[in-house]
């Protein structure tokens, strides 16, 4: 299982941005809601102690909830989880590049804030899940079977057979120790995304501190997208021009048609003959003639 964890932690890589987001306050994790029977076991001790919110946790501390109980925890670097009843949970690692938690049994819902170069890993008895900017739920049975429900974002699950599965939003994956991970299926009807708890002070301060970094990265991505679009448009225009030039070069050349000169038509003038009047001499002698 350790090598599976190492694989999942490395799957997304780190880019240096996460290290730039320094913690606003020197804390590791904080139980900000505790209803019913909520206890914690400090690392390297053997006595479970009842807690009331707010309560600070350190790496290695375990938390468990009793029947009809719940706890909500904010973990430094953008992870917020809600533990259902009869759940056992451990904060295993907290670091700018990614946190690691364990769910031995019970039910957990999680809201992981997306940040450049930062991951989040969940370990259960039968699987390891690598998370990026996601809302999801996980439930672990007494027998160790794990059910993963993804509502948004992306997760990658690795079972104990070293098989990895990429899960899409609104899908469910079940993993057992004996058979490994099954193929993803659609979420059952009626299974909806959980409502996110309100932001606490530490979370708000972290978001404020991360905003300049996120804004700078957003500008970089926008500039890169604009440059890629311009390059694509230029390439398309050049391709079109080349195709038109090739089509013009391949077109057959039509021979020029030489027209024969046409002789002019000579029109003869029309002669009109005017008939001469016939003068008839009168046979009658004028009385005045001798």
C-alpha positions as a Python dict, from the first residue, in 0.01 Angstrom:
ca = {
    (1, 'X'): (0, 0, 0),
    (2, 'X'): (291, 235, 63),
    (3, 'X'): (411, 215, -296),
    (4, 'X'): (55, 283, -415),
    (5, 'X'): (49, 597, -202),
    (6, 'X'): (382, 709, -344),
    (7, 'X'): (247, 659, -697),
    (8, 'X'): (-65, 865, -628),
    (9, 'X'): (128, 1145, -464),
    (10, 'X'): (355, 1167, -766),
    (11, 'X'): (82, 1129, -1025),
    (12, 'X'): (-1, 1497, -1040),
    (13, 'X'): (343, 1642, -967),
    (14, 'X'): (434, 1969, -803),
    (15, 'X'): (505, 2294, -979),
    (16, 'X'): (639, 2518, -705),
    (17, 'X'): (324, 2728, -680),
    (18, 'X'): (196, 2552, -370),
    (19, 'X'): (512, 2633, -178),
    (20, 'X'): (452, 3002, -246),
    (21, 'X'): (124, 2994, -52),
    (22, 'X'): (262, 3023, 300),
    (23, 'X'): (25, 2928, 583),
    (24, 'X'): (-160, 3227, 723),
    (25, 'X'): (-165, 3089, 1075),
    (26, 'X'): (49, 2830, 1249),
    (27, 'X'): (-201, 2549, 1271),
    (28, 'X'): (-234, 2204, 1118),
    (29, 'X'): (-602, 2114, 1143),
    (30, 'X'): (-902, 2230, 1337),
    (31, 'X'): (-1221, 2055, 1444),
    (32, 'X'): (-1469, 2342, 1407),
    (33, 'X'): (-1788, 2138, 1457),
    (34, 'X'): (-1831, 1848, 1699),
    (35, 'X'): (-2177, 1708, 1761),
    (36, 'X'): (-2248, 1404, 1974),
    (37, 'X'): (-1962, 1183, 2088),
    (38, 'X'): (-1640, 1301, 1922),
    (39, 'X'): (-1301, 1183, 2054),
    (40, 'X'): (-940, 1213, 1953),
    (41, 'X'): (-628, 1006, 2014),
    (42, 'X'): (-305, 1201, 2021),
    (43, 'X'): (-14, 1045, 1836),
    (44, 'X'): (194, 804, 2047),
    (45, 'X'): (-70, 782, 2320),
    (46, 'X'): (-331, 518, 2404),
    (47, 'X'): (-613, 719, 2565),
    (48, 'X'): (-907, 854, 2366),
    (49, 'X'): (-1020, 1199, 2488),
    (50, 'X'): (-1357, 1362, 2430),
    (51, 'X'): (-1332, 1695, 2247),
    (52, 'X'): (-1547, 1999, 2197),
    (53, 'X'): (-1514, 2237, 1906),
    (54, 'X'): (-1302, 2428, 1835),
    (55, 'X'): (-1018, 2184, 1883),
    (56, 'X'): (-673, 2187, 1721),
    (57, 'X'): (-519, 1871, 1573),
    (58, 'X'): (-164, 1780, 1476),
    (59, 'X'): (-22, 1536, 1225),
    (60, 'X'): (-77, 1179, 1346),
    (61, 'X'): (-382, 1259, 1559),
    (62, 'X'): (-684, 1031, 1518),
    (63, 'X'): (-1049, 1135, 1541),
    (64, 'X'): (-1348, 908, 1586),
    (65, 'X'): (-1719, 974, 1609),
    (66, 'X'): (-1981, 774, 1795),
    (67, 'X'): (-2338, 683, 1695),
    (68, 'X'): (-2542, 979, 1568),
    (69, 'X'): (-2234, 1201, 1589),
    (70, 'X'): (-2037, 1408, 1341),
    (71, 'X'): (-1731, 1627, 1319),
    (72, 'X'): (-1622, 1889, 1066),
    (73, 'X'): (-1251, 1955, 1022),
    (74, 'X'): (-1054, 2212, 828),
    (75, 'X'): (-701, 2105, 733),
    (76, 'X'): (-441, 2360, 638),
    (77, 'X'): (-388, 2408, 263),
    (78, 'X'): (-747, 2394, 150),
    (79, 'X'): (-906, 2069, 271),
    (80, 'X'): (-1239, 2055, 453),
    (81, 'X'): (-1399, 1727, 560),
    (82, 'X'): (-1712, 1613, 738),
    (83, 'X'): (-1704, 1286, 933),
    (84, 'X'): (-2026, 1091, 970),
    (85, 'X'): (-2121, 870, 1261),
    (86, 'X'): (-1896, 584, 1373),
    (87, 'X'): (-1604, 702, 1165),
    (88, 'X'): (-1232, 671, 1238),
    (89, 'X'): (-1009, 930, 1071),
    (90, 'X'): (-637, 1019, 1081),
    (91, 'X'): (-449, 1330, 968),
    (92, 'X'): (-141, 1159, 822),
    (93, 'X'): (47, 1443, 651),
    (94, 'X'): (4, 1817, 596),
    (95, 'X'): (226, 2000, 347),
    (96, 'X'): (197, 2276, 82),
    (97, 'X'): (223, 2023, -199),
    (98, 'X'): (-53, 1804, -56),
    (99, 'X'): (-224, 1657, 247),
    (100, 'X'): (-279, 1289, 331),
    (101, 'X'): (-563, 1152, 545),
    (102, 'X'): (-684, 803, 630),
    (103, 'X'): (-1036, 671, 677),
    (104, 'X'): (-1025, 334, 852),
    (105, 'X'): (-1403, 298, 867),
    (106, 'X'): (-1715, 509, 845),
    (107, 'X'): (-1809, 791, 613),
    (108, 'X'): (-1636, 1111, 506),
    (109, 'X'): (-1740, 1394, 274),
    (110, 'X'): (-1472, 1630, 146),
    (111, 'X'): (-1433, 1967, -25),
    (112, 'X'): (-1083, 2017, -163),
    (113, 'X'): (-992, 2364, -284),
    (114, 'X'): (-806, 2359, -614),
    (115, 'X'): (-463, 2519, -611),
    (116, 'X'): (-171, 2496, -852),
    (117, 'X'): (65, 2211, -771),
    (118, 'X'): (-133, 2088, -472),
    (119, 'X'): (-282, 1744, -422),
    (120, 'X'): (-488, 1561, -163),
    (121, 'X'): (-468, 1188, -88),
    (122, 'X'): (-711, 962, 95),
    (123, 'X'): (-610, 615, 211),
    (124, 'X'): (-854, 339, 306),
    (125, 'X'): (-794, -31, 382),
    (126, 'X'): (-857, -123, 16),
    (127, 'X'): (-755, 179, -193),
    (128, 'X'): (-571, 507, -226),
    (129, 'X'): (-734, 806, -391),
    (130, 'X'): (-554, 1105, -542),
    (131, 'X'): (-772, 1416, -550),
    (132, 'X'): (-761, 1745, -739),
    (133, 'X'): (-1000, 2029, -658),
    (134, 'X'): (-1292, 1806, -583),
    (135, 'X'): (-1616, 1740, -397),
    (136, 'X'): (-1648, 1372, -313),
    (137, 'X'): (-1759, 1120, -54),
    (138, 'X'): (-1606, 796, 70),
    (139, 'X'): (-1756, 523, 285),
    (140, 'X'): (-1563, 231, 438),
    (141, 'X'): (-1747, -75, 565),
    (142, 'X'): (-1642, -293, 857),
    (143, 'X'): (-1505, -544, 605),
    (144, 'X'): (-1291, -276, 443),
    (145, 'X'): (-1494, -229, 124),
    (146, 'X'): (-1465, 130, 3),
    (147, 'X'): (-1728, 321, -193),
    (148, 'X'): (-1623, 642, -366),
    (149, 'X'): (-1879, 897, -491),
    (150, 'X'): (-1752, 1184, -706),
    (151, 'X'): (-1964, 1497, -746),
    (152, 'X'): (-1723, 1739, -914),
    (153, 'X'): (-1357, 1766, -1008),
    (154, 'X'): (-1144, 1459, -1061),
    (155, 'X'): (-1009, 1167, -860),
    (156, 'X'): (-785, 875, -943),
    (157, 'X'): (-822, 552, -745),
    (158, 'X'): (-547, 292, -704),
    (159, 'X'): (-643, -46, -559),
    (160, 'X'): (-416, -299, -389),
    (161, 'X'): (-359, -469, -724),
    (162, 'X'): (-187, -157, -854),
    (163, 'X'): (-476, -89, -1089),
    (164, 'X'): (-572, 277, -1134),
    (165, 'X'): (-910, 414, -1237),
    (166, 'X'): (-995, 772, -1332),
    (167, 'X'): (-1337, 867, -1199),
    (168, 'X'): (-1560, 1127, -1365),
    (169, 'X'): (-1816, 1352, -1193),
    (170, 'X'): (-2141, 1179, -1095),
    (171, 'X'): (-1980, 836, -1088),
    (172, 'X'): (-1939, 574, -815),
    (173, 'X'): (-1658, 321, -774),
    (174, 'X'): (-1649, 34, -527),
    (175, 'X'): (-1322, -129, -417),
    (176, 'X'): (-1270, -446, -216),
    (177, 'X'): (-951, -594, -81),
    (178, 'X'): (-1019, -927, -251),
    (179, 'X'): (-1127, -809, -598),
    (180, 'X'): (-987, -460, -623),
    (181, 'X'): (-1169, -176, -800),
    (182, 'X'): (-1484, -230, -1005),
    (183, 'X'): (-1566, -26, -1312),
    (184, 'X'): (-1724, 316, -1244),
    (185, 'X'): (-2104, 336, -1257),
    (186, 'X'): (-2347, 627, -1248),
    (187, 'X'): (-2439, 758, -905),
    (188, 'X'): (-2764, 606, -780),
    (189, 'X'): (-3073, 822, -816),
    (190, 'X'): (-3117, 1042, -514),
    (191, 'X'): (-2747, 1065, -428),
    (192, 'X'): (-2672, 1437, -438),
    (193, 'X'): (-2367, 1650, -368),
    (194, 'X'): (-2340, 1733, 3),
    (195, 'X'): (-2384, 2090, 121),
    (196, 'X'): (-2052, 2253, 207),
    (197, 'X'): (-2001, 2383, 561),
    (198, 'X'): (-1950, 2756, 602),
    (199, 'X'): (-1597, 2887, 567),
    (200, 'X'): (-1409, 2936, 890),
    (201, 'X'): (-1160, 3211, 970),
    (202, 'X'): (-849, 3011, 881),
    (203, 'X'): (-998, 2908, 549),
    (204, 'X'): (-1092, 3265, 456),
    (205, 'X'): (-744, 3389, 541),
    (206, 'X'): (-583, 3120, 328),
    (207, 'X'): (-806, 3202, 32),
    (208, 'X'): (-711, 3569, 67),
    (209, 'X'): (-341, 3484, 75),
    (210, 'X'): (-371, 3258, -229),
    (211, 'X'): (-569, 3501, -443),
    (212, 'X'): (-272, 3696, -590),
    (213, 'X'): (-109, 3368, -693),
    (214, 'X'): (-431, 3237, -848),
    (215, 'X'): (-489, 3566, -1030),
    (216, 'X'): (-136, 3562, -1171),
    (217, 'X'): (-177, 3205, -1285),
    (218, 'X'): (-515, 3286, -1442),
    (219, 'X'): (-353, 3569, -1641),
    (220, 'X'): (-78, 3336, -1756),
    (221, 'X'): (-332, 3078, -1867),
    (222, 'X'): (-543, 3342, -2045),
    (223, 'X'): (-238, 3478, -2229),
    (224, 'X'): (-130, 3128, -2325),
    (225, 'X'): (-481, 3048, -2449),
    (226, 'X'): (-493, 3369, -2654),
    (227, 'X'): (-152, 3296, -2806),
    (228, 'X'): (-257, 2940, -2889),
    (229, 'X'): (-577, 3066, -3052),
    (230, 'X'): (-388, 3323, -3259),
    (231, 'X'): (-136, 3059, -3368),
    (232, 'X'): (-416, 2821, -3464),
    (233, 'X'): (-595, 3091, -3664),
    (234, 'X'): (-270, 3182, -3842),
    (235, 'X'): (-198, 2819, -3922),
    (236, 'X'): (-551, 2774, -4055),
    (237, 'X'): (-520, 3082, -4275),
    (238, 'X'): (-183, 2965, -4410),
    (239, 'X'): (-325, 2619, -4476),
    (240, 'X'): (-621, 2764, -4663),
    (241, 'X'): (-396, 2990, -4871),
    (242, 'X'): (-169, 2694, -4956),
    (243, 'X'): (-468, 2482, -5056),
    (244, 'X'): (-601, 2760, -5281),
    (245, 'X'): (-257, 2805, -5442),
    (246, 'X'): (-226, 2430, -5499),
    (247, 'X'): (-573, 2415, -5651),
    (248, 'X'): (-491, 2705, -5883),
    (249, 'X'): (-164, 2541, -5994),
    (250, 'X'): (-335, 2208, -6061),
    (251, 'X'): (-620, 2358, -6269),
    (252, 'X'): (-592, 2291, -6654),
    (253, 'X'): (-486, 2590, -6869),
    (254, 'X'): (-748, 2683, -7132),
    (255, 'X'): (-618, 2759, -7487),
    (256, 'X'): (-685, 3106, -7613),
    (257, 'X'): (-948, 3118, -7889),
    (258, 'X'): (-832, 3313, -8199),
    (259, 'X'): (-1123, 3477, -8377),
    (260, 'X'): (-1112, 3501, -8759),
    (261, 'X'): (-1155, 3853, -8894),
    (262, 'X'): (-1501, 3915, -9030),
    (263, 'X'): (-1522, 4087, -9375),
    (264, 'X'): (-1722, 4405, -9372),
    (265, 'X'): (-2062, 4387, -9538),
    (266, 'X'): (-2096, 4636, -9825),
    (267, 'X'): (-2444, 4773, -9864),
    (268, 'X'): (-2531, 4884, -10219),
    (269, 'X'): (-2721, 5211, -10237),
    (270, 'X'): (-3080, 5179, -10349),
    (271, 'X'): (-3162, 5370, -10671),
    (272, 'X'): (-3513, 5504, -10702),
    (273, 'X'): (-3645, 5559, -11053),
    (274, 'X'): (-3902, 5831, -11083),
    (275, 'X'): (-4134, 5758, -11387),
    (276, 'X'): (-4155, 6030, -11657),
    (277, 'X'): (-4496, 6180, -11701),
    (278, 'X'): (-4644, 6105, -12044),
    (279, 'X'): (-4767, 6419, -12204),
    (280, 'X'): (-5049, 6353, -12444),
    (281, 'X'): (-5105, 6596, -12719),
    (282, 'X'): (-5459, 6703, -12749),
    (283, 'X'): (-5622, 6657, -13085),
    (284, 'X'): (-5833, 6952, -13033),
    (285, 'X'): (-5741, 7279, -13199),
    (286, 'X'): (-5780, 7578, -12998),
    (287, 'X'): (-6008, 7833, -13130),
    (288, 'X'): (-5744, 8084, -13115),
    (289, 'X'): (-5515, 7884, -13340),
    (290, 'X'): (-5546, 7940, -13714),
}
